[in-house]
């Protein structure tokens, strides 16, 4: 729960930084670009990897890979669905 709130805080701060960067005047373009870039980095290099790590912890990656066993399971499930209809 703490990690979820931490990621949410980073996302909110990043979006706030991007919005603030877009609201700055044209004469402060260099500063605006720094806020927009910082917000983007916060989203894609900090928040997204933390979120993916937190959500995938404890899950078996073989369940999500396209292996021969999983293809056979999917085909068997499709056959069962068509037979039941």
N, C-alpha and C positions, 0 to 999 in steps of 0.2 A: 504494500500500500504506500509506503514511503517513497519507493522508487517511482511509482506512478505519479505521485504528486510532484516529485522532483522533475520528472520529464515534462509534466504539464506546465510547471513554472518556467522551464527553459523555453517551451513552445510559446507561451504567452509573452515572455520577455523578447523573444526573437521577433514575433509578429509586431510587437509594440515598437521595436527598434526599426523595423522596415517601414512601418506606417509613419513614424516620426521622421525618418529620412526622406520620405516622399513629401512631407508637409513643409520641409524647410524651403526657404526662398532660393532663387536661382543664384544669388550672389554668394551663397554658402554651399555651392555644389560639391566642393571637395569634402566637406564635413558630411553632407548628405550621403555621398557615396560610401563613406566609412560606416555610417549607421546601417545602410541597406546591406552592405557586404557583411558586416558583423552579424546582422540578423539572419542572413542566409547561411552563413557558416554555423551559427548556433543551431539552426534547424537541421541542416543536412550532415554536419560533421560531429555534432554533439547529441542532439535530441533523437535523431533517427537511429543511430547505432545503439544508444542506451535503450530505446524502446524495443528494438529488435532483439537485443540480448536478453532483456527482461522477459519478453513474451515467449522466446524460444527456449528458455532455460527449463531443462527437465523433459524435453520432447525428443523423441527418437527421429533423427533426420532421415533414416531409411524409409520411414512411413511416407515421406514426401518426395522421394526419388522415384524416377521412372525405371524400375527394374523389371525383369521378366516375371517375377512373382507378382508384383503389383499390377502388371498388365493383365496377367491371367485372372487375378481377382476382379479387376474392372470388367473384363469380358464375361466372366461368370455372373457378375451382378447384372449386367445388361441382358444376358440370356434369361435370368430369373424375372426381370422386369417385363420383358416381352412375353414370357409365358403366362404371367399373372394377368396380363391385360387381355 
